[in-house]
Amino acid sequence: MHYHMSRLSIAALALSLGLTLALASGQAPSLRTLANERGLLMGGAISSELFNADNPDEAATVNREYNAVVAENAMKMRAIANSPNPGNYLFATADAMVASAQKNGQTVRGHTLVWHDSAPAWIYEIKEKAAMRVAMTQYITTVVRHFGDRINIWDVVNEAISDGPGNPLRNNNPFAVAGPDFIALAFRTAHAANPAARLYYNDYGVEGLNGKSDAMYALVKGLLEGGVPINGVGFQAHLDTNFSVGDSGMQANLQRFRNLGLEVQLTEVDVQMVGNGSEKEKLARQAQVYGELLSTCLAVKCSAFMMWGVSDWTSWRAGGKPLIFDDGYAKKPAYGALIRVLQMAGK
């Protein structure tokens, strides 16, 4: 007797066989796959290393594990506008990163439009309020319109709050010449340039309940009350293995921003290994912190978990081995911790 199998039956058998083989081989889902299933942006900062043909592991890791990317430096003002002449804006590297992300189905976070630490020398030469307002609005408008709908999430203002007593705004911020409303001006300008974009205030040292996060809360609450188009807050989370998610009051802190109607994202996560103990113990503690950070992020329905880099060797904090892939792009225990949290979140 001859049996005829339909194309549908053959396809179903092939799918079943593929799943069986995957399970048998221990093939695990990627961070990207699990994050996609949960509607979470999961990714990290990328550099020109992404295009290094002598290091294919960088691009392979990024495209396998990340559904979102952010330029580590290529979209900062000093990289794009080192000259005051808008005709000299340098977009080539940033454009290449965006093109790569589009090709690989990844969301791009724009970082950052206004940041004192990336301001080129010509910005510091501006001493008049009107001139600074023109320079700021021209720059923000040019950059946001250049990327258009290729980038619909922007860190508009970065690190404007002081670390000092009382946590006022920084006194070394050249953009403050534009007036006390320079932050509001930046957000309004970015919104006018791309009304569809989600606009963020981004800062460090604000993960837990403390004076600086109180100052940030007051800042963004004031912006909202003033009708400023701000959609979310980014918590950088440059931390180390001594950080305690529980003791810091992190979940309560993130939740109070959510209660304002704002989105929250962990935007620059890295966890340096510090202190005594064996390498194995330090890696285990690092994994614990990463897992608790992601669990807390998901508990408040955060929209992104972004790490600041890809592998330890290219990290700006390379000495502390702060990322989830080691120098050779092998998965560290911290990677496994993130996988487990995402898997449990789906149950």
C-alpha positions in Angstrom: 0.0 0.0 0.0 1.3 3.4 -0.9 0.7 6.5 1.3 0.7 10.0 0.0 1.9 12.7 2.4 0.7 16.2 1.7 3.2 19.1 1.7 1.6 20.3 5.0 2.2 16.9 6.6 5.8 16.9 5.4 6.3 20.4 6.8 4.8 19.4 10.1 7.1 16.4 10.3 10.1 18.4 9.5 9.2 21.0 12.1 8.7 18.3 14.7 12.0 16.6 13.8 13.8 19.9 14.0 12.4 20.6 17.4 13.3 17.1 18.6 16.9 17.5 17.3 17.2 20.9 18.9 16.1 19.6 22.2 18.3 16.5 21.9 21.3 18.7 21.2 20.6 21.0 24.1 20.1 24.0 21.8 18.9 26.9 24.0 17.0 29.9 23.0 18.9 33.2 22.7 18.3 36.3 24.8 16.8 37.9 21.7 14.3 35.1 21.2 13.1 35.2 24.8 13.0 39.0 24.9 11.0 39.1 21.7 8.4 36.7 23.3 8.0 39.1 26.2 7.9 42.4 24.3 11.2 43.5 25.9 14.0 45.4 24.2 17.2 43.4 25.1 20.5 44.6 23.8 23.6 46.7 24.2 26.0 49.4 23.1 27.8 48.8 19.8 31.0 50.4 18.4 32.9 50.3 15.2 34.1 46.8 16.3 30.8 45.6 14.8 32.4 46.1 11.4 35.8 44.6 12.1 36.1 41.7 9.7 39.0 40.3 11.8 36.6 39.9 14.7 33.4 38.2 13.4 32.4 37.2 16.9 31.3 40.8 17.7 28.6 41.0 15.0 27.6 37.4 15.4 27.0 37.9 19.1 25.1 41.2 18.6 22.9 39.8 15.9 22.2 36.5 17.7 21.5 37.9 21.2 20.3 41.5 20.8 16.9 42.8 19.4 18.0 46.4 20.2 21.2 48.4 19.9 22.5 51.8 21.0 25.6 53.5 19.7 28.3 53.7 22.4 29.8 56.9 21.0 28.9 57.5 17.4 25.7 59.5 18.1 27.2 61.8 20.7 27.5 65.4 19.8 31.3 65.4 19.8 31.3 62.6 17.2 28.7 64.1 15.0 29.3 67.9 15.3 32.9 68.6 16.2 32.5 71.6 13.9 30.0 74.4 14.5 29.1 74.2 10.8 26.0 71.9 10.3 27.3 71.2 6.8 30.2 69.3 8.5 28.0 66.9 10.5 29.5 63.4 10.5 26.9 60.7 10.3 28.7 58.0 8.4 29.5 55.6 11.4 26.1 56.2 13.0 24.3 55.6 9.7 26.2 52.3 9.2 25.1 51.2 12.7 21.5 52.0 11.9 21.7 50.2 8.6 23.1 47.1 10.3 20.3 47.2 12.9 17.6 47.6 10.2 19.1 44.7 8.2 19.0 42.5 11.4 15.6 43.6 12.6 16.9 45.5 15.6 15.5 48.6 17.3 17.9 51.5 17.7 18.0 53.7 20.8 19.4 57.1 20.0 22.0 58.3 22.5 22.4 61.2 23.3 21.3 64.7 22.2 22.3 66.9 25.1 25.2 65.8 27.3 27.8 68.0 28.9 30.5 65.4 28.6 30.2 65.0 24.8 29.9 68.7 24.0 32.5 69.8 21.4 34.8 72.8 22.1 32.7 75.3 20.1 29.7 74.8 22.4 31.8 75.9 25.4 32.6 79.1 23.5 29.0 80.2 23.4 28.3 82.5 26.3 25.0 84.2 25.3 21.6 82.7 26.0 20.0 83.4 22.6 23.0 81.9 20.8 23.0 78.7 22.9 19.3 78.3 22.3 19.8 78.6 18.6 22.8 76.1 18.6 20.8 73.6 20.7 17.7 73.7 18.7 19.5 73.6 15.4 21.6 70.6 16.5 18.8 68.6 17.9 16.5 69.3 15.0 19.2 68.4 12.4 20.1 65.1 14.2 16.6 63.9 15.0 15.3 64.7 11.5 18.4 63.1 9.9 17.5 59.7 11.4 13.8 60.2 11.1 11.7 57.1 11.8 14.8 55.0 11.8 15.2 56.0 15.5 12.1 56.4 17.6 13.7 56.3 21.0 16.0 59.1 22.1 18.0 59.9 25.3 17.3 63.6 24.9 19.1 64.8 28.0 21.8 62.8 29.7 23.3 63.3 33.2 22.1 66.8 34.0 21.8 66.3 37.7 24.7 66.9 40.0 26.3 64.4 42.4 26.7 67.0 45.0 24.8 67.8 48.2 21.1 68.5 47.4 21.6 67.3 43.8 20.9 70.4 41.9 21.6 70.6 38.2 25.2 70.4 37.2 27.1 73.7 37.3 29.5 72.5 34.6 26.9 72.0 31.9 27.6 74.4 29.0 24.0 74.0 27.7 22.7 75.7 30.9 23.7 79.0 29.2 20.4 78.5 27.3 18.5 79.3 30.4 16.9 77.3 33.3 14.4 75.7 30.9 17.2 74.2 28.7 16.0 70.7 29.5 12.4 71.5 28.6 13.6 73.2 25.4 15.6 70.1 24.4 12.6 67.8 24.8 10.2 70.2 23.0 12.7 70.5 20.1 13.2 66.8 19.8 9.4 66.2 19.8 8.9 68.8 17.1 11.5 67.1 15.0 10.0 63.6 15.4 6.6 63.6 17.1 6.5 59.8 17.0 9.7 59.3 19.0 9.7 58.2 22.7 11.8 60.8 24.6 13.9 59.9 27.7 15.9 61.6 30.4 18.9 59.3 31.3 21.2 59.3 34.3 23.5 57.2 36.6 23.5 56.6 40.3 19.7 56.8 40.4 18.8 53.1 40.5 17.9 53.0 44.1 16.1 55.3 46.5 18.5 58.1 47.3 19.0 61.9 47.1 19.9 61.8 43.4 16.9 59.7 42.4 14.7 62.1 44.4 16.2 65.0 42.4 15.5 63.1 39.2 11.9 62.4 40.3 11.4 66.1 41.1 12.9 67.0 37.7 10.8 64.8 35.5 7.6 65.4 37.6 8.1 69.1 37.0 8.6 68.5 33.3 5.3 66.5 33.1 3.4 69.2 35.0 4.8 71.8 32.6 3.4 69.8 29.6 6.9 68.9 28.4 6.8 65.9 26.0 8.8 63.4 28.1 7.9 59.7 27.8 10.4 57.9 29.9 13.4 57.7 32.2 16.6 55.7 31.7 18.5 54.2 34.6 22.0 53.6 33.5 22.9 50.9 36.1 26.7 51.1 35.9 27.2 49.0 39.0 29.4 46.5 40.7 29.0 43.2 42.6 28.6 45.0 45.9 25.3 46.5 44.7 22.2 45.1 46.4 19.0 45.4 44.4 16.9 44.7 47.5 18.7 47.0 49.9 18.8 49.9 47.5 15.0 50.0 47.2 15.3 49.7 43.5 11.9 48.3 42.7 10.1 50.9 44.7 12.2 53.6 43.1 11.4 52.4 39.5 7.8 52.0 40.4 7.3 55.6 41.5 8.4 56.7 38.0 6.0 54.3 36.5 3.3 55.7 38.7 3.9 59.1 37.0 2.9 57.4 33.7 6.5 57.2 32.5 8.2 54.3 30.8 11.4 53.0 32.5 14.4 51.3 31.0 17.7 50.1 32.2 19.9 51.7 29.6 23.6 51.1 30.2 23.9 48.0 32.5 27.3 46.6 33.4 28.3 45.0 36.7 32.0 45.1 37.6 33.4 42.3 39.6 35.0 43.6 42.8 36.1 42.5 46.3 37.6 39.3 47.6 36.8 35.7 46.7 37.6 33.3 43.9 36.9 34.0 40.3 34.1 31.5 40.5 32.5 33.3 43.5 32.8 36.7 41.8 31.2 35.4 38.6 28.3 33.9 40.7 27.8 37.2 42.5 27.8 39.0 39.2 25.2 36.6 37.8 23.1 37.2 40.9 23.1 40.9 40.4 22.3 40.7 36.7 19.4 38.3 37.4 18.0 40.6 40.1 18.3 43.7 37.9 16.3 42.0 35.1 13.7 40.6 37.6 13.2 44.0 39.0 13.0 45.6 35.6 10.3 43.1 34.5 8.4 43.5 37.8 7.7 47.1 37.0 7.0 46.4 33.3 10.2 48.1 32.0 10.4 48.3 28.3 14.2 47.7 27.8 17.2 46.1 29.4 20.3 47.4 27.6 23.9 46.6 28.5 26.9 48.9 27.8 28.8 46.8 25.4 29.1 43.3 24.2 32.2 41.5 25.5 34.4 42.2 28.5 37.5 43.1 26.4 35.8 46.0 24.6 34.0 47.4 27.7 34.9 50.8 28.9 35.3 49.1 32.3 37.3 46.1 30.9 39.4 45.7 34.1 36.3 44.8 36.0 35.0 42.2 33.5 31.5 43.7 33.7 29.5 42.1 30.9 27.8 38.8 30.2 30.2 37.6 27.5 33.9 37.2 28.4 37.0 38.3 26.4 36.4 35.5 23.9 32.6 36.0 23.6 31.8 32.9 25.7 28.7 33.1 27.8 29.3 33.9 31.4 27.1 32.8 34.4 25.5 36.2 34.1 24.2 35.3 30.7 22.6 32.2 32.1 21.0 34.2 34.9 19.3 36.5 32.3 18.1 33.5 30.3 16.6 31.9 33.5 14.8 35.1 34.5 13.3 35.5 31.0 12.2 31.8 30.9 10.6 32.1 34.3 8.8 35.3 33.3 7.1 33.4 30.5 5.6 30.8 32.8 
